[in-house]
Amino acid sequence: MMTPMIAFLSPERLLLLLLIPALVGLYLLLVRRKMKRSNTSGRTMFDFVIPKERTWLRHLAVGLAVLSLASLTVAFAKPKDEVAVPRQRATIVVAIDVSLSMLAEDVAPNRLDAAKAAAAEFVESLPPKFNVSLVSFAAATSIVVPPTLDRGAVTAAIQALEPDQGTAIGDGIYTSLAALNQVPPDPDDPKAPVPARIVLLSDGKTQIGKSSASAAEEAKARKVEIYTIAYGTDTGTIEIGGRVERVPVDRAEMQRIAKITGGEAYEARSAGQLKEVYADIGTSVGTEKVEQEVTERYAGFGLAFAILAAVGMISLGARWP
């Protein structure tokens, strides 16, 4: 993978880097002159102070000093880079599968109860200015809570979710997109677009309704990334009408949805893993990449190299050649 080139606010200052080869050339010239004097006049007091076997340390100190100058020059040119900063506003739709397969007890106490606890914790962890909406889906879908800043209303609604028949993941995505149409405008800038993400948890695959792939394409068109969580194990079972049926997780469908939208696909096979996934998603949706000046980063490198060079020269107990 190619590393992006550094951008600068004052690139003309990089011309000062041309002085560094000149300084290196001067140093090499002085070293060569000293070697010639040593060959013609024998050992000098300089050789007793800095034995020949320690000349490597002197060269290392000079090299570190050169690196310090280069780093400080780069810092002087005001470099900028993409850094992660907290988002001021965003809308997160938490979409939870409430199909009957979520009653499987391969995740204690069962998939649905563990999912409720982790989702409520996730909602509480989001920045206070984030609008949060709750969508549930089985065969039917519902905007349980439209986008709101009221965390208590969302967490209470999560705890009240009840299982139902069928799994309509595609319809769940379309309903989540509909929930985004209800986002209240920013009072400071009503026309400003607000970034939105969908966090979709499901343990099964689409059984009814619209295609999840077409729904993902619609989300992509609206620039809404979907973070999917394939939840449960391959050994999960439920009892329906006296019969025990296996309810394995369809991870491929979850991965396909995330890939189409540019989001991330996660897997969780336990309540602990699910909490970790939600924590990671919270970090992702809670920050954004922006270009910022990073002068202090390269100034820090320059200072570190300068300190190491100074330590090297002090340990030599002698001047430069």
FIGU-385950 format. One record per residue: residue in three letters; z, x, y of N, C-alpha, C in turn. Coordinates in steps of 0.001 Angstrom, whole numbers, plus 500000, padded with zeros to 6 digits. Layout:
<pts>
(ALA (Z X Y) (Z X Y) (Z X Y))
...
</pts>
This chain:
<pts>
(MET (500000 500849 498813) (500000 500000 500000) (500000 500884 501236))
(MET (499158 500581 502188) (499042 501390 503385) (500201 501101 504325))
(THR (500732 502183 504941) (501809 502044 505909) (501206 501837 507289))
(PRO (501613 500796 508018) (501042 500556 509335) (501383 501674 510299))
(MET (500449 501963 511235) (500670 503004 512214) (501668 502529 513251))
(ILE (502411 503510 513793) (503402 503196 514819) (502677 502875 516122))
(ALA (503136 501848 516805) (502601 501499 518120) (503591 501971 519181))
(PHE (503072 502234 520384) (503905 502776 521456) (503663 502016 522751))
(LEU (504737 501896 523546) (504619 501286 524862) (504106 502287 525895))
(SER (504358 503578 525683) (503885 504638 526599) (503222 505730 525774))
(PRO (502066 505434 525163) (501438 506408 524257) (501007 507698 524944))
(GLU (500774 507671 526278) (500333 508893 526961) (501384 509991 526888))
(ARG (502638 509611 526687) (503705 510614 526603) (503622 511441 525330))
(LEU (502853 510960 524356) (502691 511717 523106) (501934 513018 523327))
(LEU (501282 513168 524482) (500584 514416 524781) (501551 515594 524794))
(LEU (502812 515319 525021) (503809 516389 525015) (503951 517019 523627))
(LEU (503508 516302 522592) (503558 516872 521248) (502687 518114 521123))
(LEU (501695 518256 522035) (500824 519429 521996) (501589 520706 522291))
(LEU (502746 520595 522937) (503547 521784 523226) (504213 522342 521972))
(ILE (504400 521488 520972) (505116 521929 519778) (504342 522997 519002))
(PRO (503022 522840 518760) (502292 523933 518098) (502368 525241 518880))
(ALA (502376 525124 520216) (502488 526338 521034) (503833 527015 520801))
(LEU (504908 526238 520732) (506236 526809 520484) (506315 527422 519089))
(VAL (505723 526750 518102) (505710 527298 516748) (504930 528606 516714))
(GLY (503786 528648 517405) (502994 529881 517465) (503762 531010 518119))
(LEU (504505 530694 519202) (505310 531708 519865) (506381 532250 518937))
(TYR (507024 531375 518193) (508051 531802 517253) (507465 532731 516197))
(LEU (506318 532352 515628) (505690 533194 514609) (505295 534546 515177))
(LEU (504856 534553 516437) (504500 535812 517081) (505724 536718 517216))
(LEU (506852 536143 517620) (508079 536931 517758) (508555 537464 516413))
(VAL (508438 536643 515366) (508811 537090 514029) (507940 538251 513594))
(ARG (506656 538157 513865) (505736 539228 513469) (506040 540517 514218))
(ARG (506343 540400 515532) (506680 541593 516314) (507952 542248 515784))
(LYS (508931 541455 515410) (510174 541997 514871) (509924 542728 513567))
(MET (509056 542167 512709) (508754 542805 511436) (508083 544151 511654))
(LYS (507192 544215 512649) (506514 545485 512943) (507503 546534 513435))
(ARG (508469 546084 514308) (509465 547029 514806) (510338 547544 513677))
(SER (510660 546652 512741) (511497 547062 511620) (510788 548065 510733))
(ASN (509472 547875 510566) (508707 548786 509711) (508552 550166 510326))
(THR (508532 550219 511637) (508299 551512 512305) (509574 552232 512692))
(SER (510667 551491 512904) (511895 552133 513392) (513054 552025 512416))
(GLY (512816 551496 511221) (513897 551371 510263) (514800 550203 510604))
(ARG (515986 550173 509999) (516903 549071 510204) (517544 549143 511583))
(THR (517705 547988 512183) (518325 547892 513509) (519641 547128 513384))
(MET (520395 547077 514486) (521639 546306 514497) (521379 544832 514184))
(PHE (520190 544372 514566) (519815 542971 514319) (519793 542684 512822))
(ASP (519357 543696 512059) (519277 543510 510608) (520654 543486 509963))
(PHE (521605 544216 510572) (522960 544180 510031) (523635 542836 510318))
(VAL (523335 542247 511488) (523936 540955 511840) (523349 539841 510994))
(ILE (522020 539848 510839) (521337 538836 510018) (520613 539552 508885))
(PRO (521230 539675 507739) (520569 540342 506613) (519257 539654 506267))
(LYS (518360 540453 505716) (517030 539906 505410) (517099 538727 504441))
(GLU (518084 538784 503540) (518132 537691 502572) (518532 536372 503204))
(ARG (518944 536338 504477) (519314 535092 505156) (518278 534664 506191))
(THR (517159 535324 506219) (516130 534925 507190) (515609 533521 506915))
(TRP (515701 533078 505656) (515260 531714 505335) (516060 530685 506113))
(LEU (517363 530988 506340) (518198 530054 507072) (517763 529972 508530))
(ARG (517354 531128 509067) (516879 531135 510454) (515595 530316 510569))
(HIS (514675 530490 509627) (513424 529719 509655) (513709 528223 509510))
(LEU (514694 527889 508641) (515049 526483 508449) (515611 525889 509737))
(ALA (516455 526661 510430) (517037 526173 511682) (515955 525926 512721))
(VAL (515000 526842 512794) (513896 526673 513742) (513064 525446 513371))
(GLY (512802 525266 512067) (512049 524104 511633) (512736 522800 512002))
(LEU (514062 522769 511842) (514823 521574 512221) (514767 521337 513719))
(ALA (514802 522421 514497) (514695 522280 515949) (513340 521710 516348))
(VAL (512286 522138 515652) (510942 521622 515923) (510873 520128 515580))
(LEU (511454 519754 514442) (511480 518341 514069) (512261 517519 515091))
(SER (513347 518091 515625) (514110 517397 516657) (513263 517161 517899))
(LEU (512532 518183 518318) (511666 518033 519492) (510595 516969 519249))
(ALA (510009 516980 518047) (508972 515993 517727) (509546 514577 517748))
(SER (510729 514394 517141) (511347 513065 517104) (511699 512581 518503))
(LEU (512243 513467 519335) (512620 513076 520694) (511384 512756 521536))
(THR (510285 513461 521275) (509048 513169 522001) (508511 511793 521610))
(VAL (508567 511497 520310) (508152 510171 519840) (509034 509092 520473))
(ALA (510336 509354 520553) (511249 508395 521189) (510907 508224 522666))
(PHE (510515 509297 523329) (510169 509256 524754) (508945 508378 524990))
(ALA (508073 508255 523964) (506867 507435 524088) (507146 505948 523838))
(LYS (508395 505583 523629) (508828 504191 523436) (508105 503516 522255))
(PRO (508424 503931 521038) (507799 503291 519870) (508284 501857 519698))
(LYS (507434 501038 519088) (507813 499655 518789) (507453 499351 517346))
(ASP (508172 498429 516772) (507965 498094 515367) (508410 496652 515133))
(GLU (507997 496093 513995) (508445 494753 513637) (509848 494836 513052))
(VAL (510762 494083 513625) (512136 494054 513131) (512544 492602 512892))
(ALA (513472 492417 511960) (513964 491071 511652) (515064 490692 512634))
(VAL (514881 489569 513312) (515881 489081 514263) (516208 487630 513900))
(PRO (517408 487165 514226) (517769 485777 513911) (516863 484789 514645))
(ARG (516438 483745 513928) (515667 482681 514565) (516584 481844 515454))
(GLN (516052 481407 516565) (516818 480530 517437) (516744 479081 516962))
(ARG (515562 478658 516510) (515395 477291 516037) (514449 477280 514839))
(ALA (514665 476327 513955) (513781 476115 512813) (514193 474801 512160))
(THR (513324 474310 511292) (513640 473105 510521) (513506 473424 509048))
(ILE (514526 473131 508297) (514530 473376 506860) (514627 472039 506135))
(VAL (513665 471777 505255) (513720 470591 504402) (514205 471029 503030))
(VAL (515333 470494 502612) (515873 470779 501284) (515416 469654 500361))
(ALA (514492 469965 499452) (513943 468967 498524) (514522 469210 497134))
(ILE (515185 468205 496585) (515888 468358 495315) (515357 467372 494280))
(ASP (515019 467897 493124) (514574 467095 491984) (515796 466362 491402))
(VAL (515709 465032 491318) (516820 464253 490747) (516367 463518 489481))
(SER (515363 464047 488802) (514889 463426 487570) (515961 463524 486491))
(LEU (515809 462742 485438) (516824 462682 484383) (517040 464031 483701))
(SER (516013 464877 483683) (516167 466191 483054) (517211 467042 483764))
(MET (517534 466687 485018) (518546 467423 485759) (519962 467162 485225))
(LEU (520076 466264 484234) (521376 466029 483603) (521613 466982 482432))
(ALA (520649 467849 482132) (520827 468824 481053) (522037 469699 481345))
(GLU (522805 470001 480285) (524052 470733 480458) (523931 472206 480103))
(ASP (522686 472746 480125) (522543 474185 479907) (523089 474964 481095))
(VAL (523220 474298 482247) (523911 474845 483412) (525140 473962 483634))
(ALA (526318 474565 483588) (527557 473783 483689) (527832 473329 485126))
(PRO (528393 472127 485331) (528612 471078 484314) (527311 470408 483885))
(ASN (526348 470327 484777) (524962 469987 484446) (524091 470473 485607))
(ARG (522801 470458 485401) (521885 471014 486407) (522061 470339 487769))
(LEU (522151 469029 487785) (522188 468302 489046) (523471 468595 489824))
(ASP (524619 468556 489160) (525879 468794 489869) (525945 470221 490405))
(ALA (525477 471175 489609) (525471 472564 490076) (524504 472737 491241))
(ALA (523374 472032 491179) (522393 472114 492264) (522969 471518 493547))
(LYS (523718 470416 493430) (524334 469803 494608) (525284 470777 495300))
(ALA (526134 471426 494517) (527121 472341 495087) (526441 473505 495794))
(ALA (525414 474082 495169) (524734 475225 495767) (523952 474813 497010))
(ALA (523303 473644 496966) (522524 473181 498117) (523430 472890 499306))
(ALA (524594 472282 499050) (525531 471995 500146) (526012 473291 500793))
(GLU (526291 474293 499974) (526727 475592 500502) (525610 476233 501327))
(PHE (524378 476089 500847) (523225 476636 501562) (523078 475978 502936))
(VAL (523186 474678 502984) (523052 473943 504250) (524114 474396 505247))
(GLU (525343 474556 504778) (526432 474974 505662) (526227 476382 506197))
(SER (525467 477209 505465) (525287 478605 505868) (524176 478801 506903))
(LEU (523352 477770 507129) (522236 477903 508050) (522723 477974 509498))
(PRO (521954 478652 510379) (522339 478739 511795) (522543 477352 512402))
(PRO (523486 477216 513322) (523839 475892 513858) (522709 475171 514577))
(LYS (521718 475888 515098) (520625 475243 515824) (519463 474852 514912))
(PHE (519605 475093 513617) (518560 474703 512668) (518691 473216 512348))
(ASN (517575 472478 512441) (517548 471113 511931) (517379 471160 510418))
(VAL (518112 470292 509731) (518033 470244 508267) (517740 468818 507840))
(SER (516817 468692 506878) (516479 467390 506321) (516673 467440 504814))
(LEU (517008 466307 504221) (517180 466217 502770) (516174 465240 502189))
(VAL (515430 465708 501186) (514460 464879 500474) (514812 464908 498992))
(SER (514810 463755 498361) (515008 463689 496913) (513725 463179 496271))
(PHE (513479 463622 495049) (512286 463129 494356) (512534 463054 492856))
(ALA (512041 461982 492281) (511958 461792 490835) (510582 461158 490629))
(ALA (510501 459936 490097) (509221 459227 490105) (508930 458740 491516))
(ALA (509981 458338 492219) (509872 457943 493631) (510489 459045 494493))
(THR (510087 459067 495751) (510601 460090 496674) (511241 459396 497866))
(SER (512112 460145 498558) (512807 459531 499686) (513256 460596 500674))
(ILE (513096 460284 501978) (513704 461115 503015) (515145 460609 503137))
(VAL (516049 461260 502470) (517442 460809 502437) (518092 460990 503803))
(VAL (517842 462156 504422) (518348 462431 505774) (517214 463043 506581))
(PRO (516796 462436 507678) (515766 463048 508529) (516330 464292 509209))
(PRO (515474 465129 509795) (515945 466373 510415) (517083 466127 511408))
(THR (518166 466863 511219) (519351 466683 512052) (520142 467978 512142))
(LEU (520975 468073 513166) (521898 469198 513298) (523242 468892 512640))
(ASP (523408 467664 512178) (524677 467218 511592) (524785 467699 510147))
(ARG (525472 468819 509943) (525605 469377 508595) (526416 468449 507689))
(GLY (527413 467793 508254) (528240 466901 507451) (527438 465771 506844))
(ALA (526504 465209 507602) (525684 464105 507093) (524809 464573 505934))
(VAL (524274 465792 506050) (523395 466312 504990) (524194 466620 503733))
(THR (525322 467305 503875) (526106 467656 502686) (526660 466413 501990))
(ALA (527044 465405 502764) (527531 464155 502158) (526413 463472 501379))
(ALA (525199 463489 501932) (524061 462871 501248) (523699 463641 499983))
(ILE (523845 464960 500022) (523573 465761 498823) (524523 465364 497695))
(GLN (525800 465226 498023) (526789 464887 497000) (526565 463482 496439))
(ALA (525894 462624 497208) (525675 461239 496771) (524390 461059 495966))
(LEU (523618 462095 495757) (522357 461972 495020) (522610 461503 493586))
(GLU (521738 460614 493103) (521847 460074 491751) (520552 460321 490994))
(PRO (520627 460560 489678) (519426 460827 488884) (518559 459588 488709))
(ASP (517263 459825 488479) (516315 458738 488268) (515228 459240 487331))
(GLN (514361 458340 486918) (513329 458695 485948) (512125 459340 486623))
(GLY (511392 460177 485840) (510116 460746 486281) (510273 461964 487172))
(THR (509152 462686 487338) (509129 463865 488206) (507812 463881 488980))
(ALA (507894 463718 490280) (506698 463713 491136) (506846 464823 492175))
(ILE (506561 466044 491746) (506754 467194 492637) (505781 467137 493817))
(GLY (504532 466784 493536) (503549 466698 494616) (503953 465689 495668))
(ASP (504402 464514 495222) (504861 463492 496165) (506085 463979 496937))
(GLY (506928 464758 496267) (508095 465312 496944) (507701 466242 498082))
(ILE (506637 467007 497882) (506157 467905 498943) (505580 467096 500104))
(TYR (504768 466084 499784) (504202 465249 500853) (505305 464546 501643))
(THR (506344 464090 500963) (507453 463445 501654) (508202 464446 502530))
(SER (508322 465674 502056) (508967 466725 502861) (508166 467006 504122))
(LEU (506848 467010 504001) (505998 467214 505183) (506141 466037 506143))
(ALA (506289 464824 505595) (506491 463654 506455) (507819 463759 507209))
(ALA (508817 464331 506559) (510110 464501 507224) (509989 465415 508441))
(LEU (509087 466383 508366) (508900 467311 509492) (508327 466606 510717))
(ASN (507672 465473 510506) (507152 464707 511651) (508276 464077 512474))
(GLN (509475 464076 511923) (510607 463459 512607) (511525 464468 513285))
(VAL (511060 465708 513379) (511891 466746 514016) (512054 466436 515504))
(PRO (513278 466380 516015) (513468 466126 517449) (512963 467305 518270))
(PRO (512371 467062 519446) (511841 468163 520268) (512966 469030 520832))
(ASP (512609 470265 521131) (513545 471182 521765) (513799 470692 523189))
(PRO (515043 470398 523554) (515309 469907 524908) (514941 470907 525999))
(ASP (514962 472204 525664) (514616 473230 526652) (513106 473417 526782))
(ASP (512381 473156 525687) (510925 473327 525698) (510326 472335 524700))
(PRO (510136 471090 525095) (509694 470032 524172) (508363 470311 523486))
(LYS (507475 471079 524117) (506153 471320 523549) (506111 472549 522632))
(ALA (507216 473264 522541) (507230 474486 521740) (507171 474150 520246))
(PRO (506276 474784 519493) (506234 474548 518047) (507477 475137 517378))
(VAL (508011 474414 516441) (509215 474866 515750) (508839 475266 514327))
(PRO (509156 476489 513894) (508827 476890 512523) (509565 476026 511516))
(ALA (508898 475749 510401) (509487 474884 509378) (509288 475504 508001))
(ARG (510245 475265 507134) (510187 475719 505749) (510680 474607 504845))
(ILE (510137 474569 503631) (510601 473637 502609) (511228 474455 501490))
(VAL (512449 474098 501102) (513117 474732 499971) (513160 473692 498856))
(LEU (512350 473905 497833) (512137 472895 496791) (512722 473361 495463))
(LEU (513637 472567 494914) (514253 472885 493626) (513819 471852 492596))
(SER (513348 472349 491448) (512946 471449 490365) (513123 472157 489031))
(ASP (513388 471363 487975) (513537 471942 486644) (512388 471549 485722))
(GLY (511466 470746 486201) (510412 470268 485312) (509020 470502 485849))
(LYS (508115 469669 485435) (506757 469737 485929) (506310 468331 486312))
(THR (505251 468279 487108) (504767 466994 487600) (504366 466079 486448))
(GLN (504949 464880 486430) (504629 463889 485406) (503893 462689 485989))
(ILE (504021 462505 487299) (503470 461314 487931) (503164 461639 489386))
(GLY (502258 460874 489991) (501990 461054 491408) (500914 462087 491697))
(LYS (500878 462535 492928) (499832 463442 493389) (500049 464859 492878))
(SER (498975 465612 492849) (499017 466989 492377) (499876 467856 493301))
(SER (500700 468693 492693) (501522 469604 493495) (500658 470665 494167))
(ALA (499537 471012 493544) (498649 472011 494143) (498009 471474 495423))
(SER (497562 470202 495401) (496963 469627 496608) (498014 469466 497704))
(ALA (499242 469138 497299) (500325 469021 498276) (500624 470383 498891))
(ALA (500586 471429 498068) (500824 472785 498570) (499723 473204 499542))
(GLU (498485 472802 499249) (497384 473109 500167) (497600 472434 501522))
(GLU (498113 471203 501498) (498404 470496 502746) (499507 471220 503523))
(ALA (500517 471700 502806) (501588 472464 503465) (501033 473753 504073))
(LYS (500133 474392 503351) (499513 475609 503869) (498734 475318 505142))
(ALA (497997 474209 505156) (497217 473833 506336) (498119 473596 507538))
(ARG (499330 473144 507286) (500286 472896 508363) (501170 474111 508643))
(LYS (500868 475221 507960) (501605 476484 508136) (503078 476324 507805))
(VAL (503334 475588 506722) (504701 475389 506244) (504843 476093 504888))
(GLU (505624 477142 504859) (505850 477866 503610) (506847 477099 502740))
(ILE (506618 477148 501428) (507526 476491 500490) (508196 477550 499623))
(TYR (509520 477537 499634) (510311 478405 498770) (510725 477580 497560))
(THR (510231 477947 496393) (510494 477149 495196) (511592 477787 494345))
(ILE (512354 476921 493674) (513385 477390 492749) (513164 476694 491414))
(ALA (512751 477454 490412) (512622 476926 489057) (514008 477020 488420))
(TYR (514607 475862 488159) (516033 475821 487846) (516298 475363 486423))
(GLY (517089 476135 485683) (517463 475777 484317) (516955 476796 483311))
(THR (517224 476538 482056) (516816 477433 480978) (515783 476742 480092))
(ASP (515251 477507 479142) (514264 476938 478220) (514921 476174 477075))
(THR (516250 476217 477001) (516952 475547 475895) (517624 474254 476329))
(GLY (517384 473810 477569) (518013 472596 478059) (517555 471365 477295))
(THR (518482 470437 477056) (518150 469182 476367) (518885 468023 477033))
(ILE (518332 466812 476882) (519006 465583 477316) (518848 464547 476220))
(GLU (519709 463542 476248) (519640 462476 475253) (519075 461221 475900))
(ILE (517981 460722 475367) (517349 459510 475875) (517154 458534 474720))
(GLY (517786 457371 474820) (517653 456353 473780) (518098 456827 472416))
(GLY (519128 457656 472387) (519641 458164 471120) (518886 459360 470590))
(ARG (517854 459776 471282) (517079 460942 470855) (517358 462126 471771))
(VAL (517412 463324 471214) (517615 464550 471980) (516244 465161 472287))
(GLU (515960 465319 473556) (514667 465870 473969) (514869 467179 474742))
(ARG (514010 468127 474448) (514043 469404 475162) (513458 469225 476560))
(VAL (514057 469903 477537) (513559 469834 478919) (513464 471257 479485))
(PRO (512496 472038 478986) (512329 473404 479502) (511787 473389 480929))
(VAL (511959 474502 481600) (511525 474622 482991) (510067 475065 483053))
(ASP (509295 474458 483940) (507900 474863 484157) (507866 475823 485349))
(ARG (508040 477091 485065) (508086 478096 486141) (506713 478338 486743))
(ALA (505665 478144 485942) (504307 478415 486429) (503945 477503 487602))
(GLU (504323 476235 487512) (504001 475305 488595) (504744 475692 489878))
(MET (506000 476081 489742) (506777 476496 490909) (506160 477744 491575))
(GLN (505740 478679 490737) (505123 479909 491267) (503811 479599 491978))
(ARG (503038 478672 491428) (501753 478316 492021) (501950 477678 493395))
(ILE (502931 476810 493521) (503200 476158 494806) (503565 477195 495869))
(ALA (504479 478094 495512) (504914 479114 496467) (503760 480024 496860))
(LYS (502946 480407 495890) (501837 481317 496171) (500828 480690 497119))
(ILE (500500 479439 496918) (499521 478753 497772) (499996 478730 499223))
(THR (501273 478475 499430) (501788 478307 500790) (502230 479612 501442))
(GLY (502285 480682 500679) (502764 481951 501239) (504266 482083 501217))
(GLY (504929 481202 500443) (506374 481270 500331) (506807 482199 499210))
(GLU (508022 482002 498712) (508566 482822 497640) (508955 481929 496472))
(ALA (508747 482429 495262) (509131 481702 494052) (510366 482355 493445))
(TYR (511390 481558 493206) (512638 482055 492632) (512899 481361 491307))
(GLU (513756 481989 490514) (514214 481396 489262) (515731 481472 489223))
(ALA (516370 480459 488675) (517821 480446 488511) (518152 479791 487183))
(ARG (518912 480506 486353) (519272 479992 485035) (520757 479655 484931))
(SER (521475 479823 486041) (522899 479497 486037) (523311 479082 487437))
(ALA (524501 478505 487561) (524998 478102 488877) (525187 479315 489774))
(GLY (525657 480423 489199) (525849 481645 489980) (524535 482184 490516))
(GLN (523508 482204 489651) (522200 482674 490091) (521630 481764 491168))
(LEU (521868 480465 491040) (521335 479530 492026) (521951 479796 493399))
(LYS (523239 480069 493455) (523885 480374 494731) (523303 481651 495339))
(GLU (523024 482636 494489) (522426 483880 494971) (521025 483623 495532))
(VAL (520270 482769 494855) (518917 482429 495322) (518984 481742 496684))
(TYR (519859 480767 496808) (519987 480072 498092) (520426 481036 499200))
(ALA (521301 481984 498870) (521743 482971 499865) (520573 483833 500312))
(ASP (519717 484238 499360) (518555 485056 499699) (517564 484263 500543))
(ILE (517357 483005 500192) (516455 482159 500972) (517009 481971 502382))
(GLY (518323 481803 502489) (518938 481645 503804) (518673 482836 504697))
(THR (518699 484031 504115) (518396 485237 504884) (516938 485235 505330))
(SER (516039 484799 504440) (514604 484798 504750) (514262 483796 505842))
(VAL (514755 482574 505712) (514389 481535 506679) (515170 481676 507978))
(GLY (516276 482411 507937) (517104 482548 509131) (516680 483662 510058))
(THR (515675 484441 509639) (515195 485538 510476) (513686 485466 510623))
(GLU (513185 486158 511604) (511744 486258 511810) (511403 487673 512254))
(LYS (510153 488079 512009) (509688 489405 512388) (509102 489366 513795))
(VAL (509636 490196 514665) (509114 490305 516027) (508980 491777 516377))
(GLU (508071 492068 517303) (507904 493447 517757) (508963 493778 518795))
(GLN (509670 494872 518559) (510693 495319 519498) (510613 496830 519650))
(GLU (511061 497304 520813) (511127 498739 521029) (512211 499323 520128))
(VAL (511881 500416 519444) (512825 501047 518514) (513058 502506 518900))
(THR (513143 502755 520214) (513352 504117 520714) (514594 504745 520107))
(GLU (515674 503961 520019) (516936 504526 519539) (516828 505053 518121))
(ARG (515922 504463 517308) (515762 504923 515933) (515289 506371 515902))
(TYR (514246 506686 516692) (513694 508039 516686) (514562 509000 517490))
(ALA (515255 508486 518492) (516207 509334 519207) (517336 509749 518274))
(GLY (517733 508848 517398) (518763 509179 516410) (518294 510261 515450))
(PHE (517015 510162 515013) (516465 511205 514150) (516493 512555 514885))
(GLY (516081 512536 516160) (516039 513773 516936) (517413 514389 517083))
(LEU (518418 513559 517332) (519778 514068 517472) (520277 514663 516162))
(ALA (519980 513990 515042) (520419 514488 513741) (519784 515851 513444))
(PHE (518472 515974 513686) (517798 517254 513458) (518378 518340 514376))
(ALA (518674 517983 515626) (519218 518956 516573) (520582 519462 516112))
(ILE (521415 518560 515607) (522738 518962 515126) (522617 519901 513941))
(LEU (521710 519559 513001) (521519 520424 511840) (520984 521791 512245))
(ALA (520073 521806 513213) (519536 523086 513697) (520639 523912 514345))
(ALA (521482 523270 515127) (522576 523988 515785) (523545 524564 514762))
(VAL (523858 523787 513725) (524752 524280 512675) (524143 525509 511996))
(GLY (522831 525436 511732) (522151 526569 511107) (522191 527821 511965))
(MET (521941 527661 513250) (521935 528830 514137) (523337 529399 514317))
(ILE (524329 528529 514422) (525705 529017 514564) (526121 529796 513312))
(SER (525736 529301 512142) (526091 529980 510908) (525462 531358 510801))
(LEU (524335 531554 511467) (523681 532851 511458) (524444 533871 512321))
(GLY (525049 533382 513391) (525765 534275 514292) (524861 535226 515021))
(ALA (523630 534792 515318) (522682 535675 516016) (521723 534820 516823))
(ARG (521007 535517 517761) (520025 534834 518568) (518720 534686 517816))
(TRP (517796 533876 518380) (516461 533746 517810) (515715 535060 517950))
(PRO (514728 535295 517110) (513970 536572 517200) (513190 536667 518491))
</pts>
